[in-house]
Amino acid sequence: MIPKTLPDQEDHLFDVLRGDRFLQMEGLGNEVPFFIYPYPPEAALEVAGAKKRVKNRLAAVGVKVFEINLYDLSVELLKGRKVWDRVLAVEPDQDKADFRELLQGMLDPQLHIAPAIRDRLAQEQFDIFFLTGIGEVFPYIRSHNVLNNLQSVVKGKPMLMFFPGRYEQSDTLGSSLVLFGRLRDDQYYRAKNILEQEA
């Protein structure tokens, strides 16, 4: 049964994430070890606090979490390529569609985001990878594109993506990420809903 309240979900997350079954990625068959934690976008601040507490509780039992926030990573990449100031300068006057296209090119998941995540993961010792900042990078980075490009990058460790919206799973329609509960990002069928996992 899926826990309904945020405090119950926080406890569930901790219980699942610290379990050997999750950490050893058992029962996945040939599926990628990707999990989604869908939450109501209006609960973003509460979820951020819960995420921090879960990380601390996991650390206390010897489970190390490594987190990458996509927004922070995007800013870091743009600054690293010395284009951040230019991006800020053109944003106020540029057509929104053109600006989105500019950012999409500069932060292409296959060319830029996935390699940057691969580099960071290679430098860390961790048990679980948290991917956050999904809502902050919409619409120039789409979550399904990131997930598709991470399949060859995140290996040997489970990944949990914190998703502000719904992860709808249907036998007939497949699975869809619905960002902010309104925008159907695209179909993505390879991840599992962490709230449906048994501890």
C-alpha positions, 0 to 999 in steps of 0.5 A, spaced: 500 500 500 502 506 498 503 511 503 499 517 503 502 522 508 508 526 507 511 523 514 509 516 512 512 517 505 519 519 508 519 513 513 517 509 507 523 512 503 528 511 509 526 503 510 526 502 503 533 505 501 536 502 507 534 495 505 539 490 502 534 488 497 534 496 494 541 497 495 543 490 492 538 492 486 535 485 487 528 483 483 529 488 478 531 483 472 534 486 467 531 493 468 535 499 470 536 501 477 532 507 476 526 509 481 522 515 481 519 519 488 513 523 485 510 528 490 505 534 489 509 540 487 506 544 492 509 540 497 516 541 494 519 545 501 516 539 505 519 534 501 526 538 501 526 537 508 524 530 508 530 528 503 535 532 507 532 528 514 532 521 510 540 522 507 542 524 514 538 517 517 541 513 512 548 516 513 547 514 520 546 507 518 552 507 514 548 508 507 552 514 503 547 518 498 550 522 493 546 528 490 546 532 484 541 537 483 540 539 475 539 546 476 546 547 480 549 542 475 546 546 469 549 553 472 556 550 474 556 547 466 554 554 463 559 558 468 565 552 466 564 554 459 564 561 460 557 563 457 553 564 464 554 572 464 552 572 456 546 567 458 543 572 463 545 578 459 540 575 453 535 572 457 530 579 459 530 581 451 530 574 448 524 571 445 522 565 450 522 560 445 528 562 442 531 562 449 529 555 451 532 553 444 539 556 446 539 553 453 537 546 450 543 546 445 547 548 451 545 543 456 543 537 451 542 531 456 546 527 451 552 531 450 553 535 456 548 533 462 550 525 462 557 526 461 558 531 467 554 526 471 558 521 469 564 525 471 561 526 478 559 519 479 566 517 478 569 521 483 565 519 489 564 513 493 556 512 494 551 507 495 545 511 492 544 517 487 539 522 488 537 526 482 533 533 484 532 539 481 527 537 476 522 542 476 527 548 476 530 546 469 524 545 466 522 546 460 530 546 457 531 540 460 526 534 460 526 529 465 525 523 460 531 525 456 535 525 462 533 518 464 534 516 457 541 518 457 543 516 464 541 509 462 549 508 460 551 512 465 548 510 472 550 503 473 551 498 479 548 503 484 540 505 484 538 512 482 532 515 485 529 521 482 525 526 486 519 528 481 515 534 482 508 531 479 505 524 478 508 518 475 502 515 472 503 507 470 498 504 466 498 497 462 495 500 456 498 507 455 505 505 459 508 510 464 508 517 463 511 523 467 506 528 469 511 534 471 507 539 476 501 534 475 499 538 469 505 537 463 505 530 460 513 530 460 513 524 455 513 516 456 518 513 460 517 506 462 523 503 465 523 506 472 519 504 478 515 508 483 519 508 490 513 508 493 510 502 491 517 498 493 517 494 499 521 495 505 
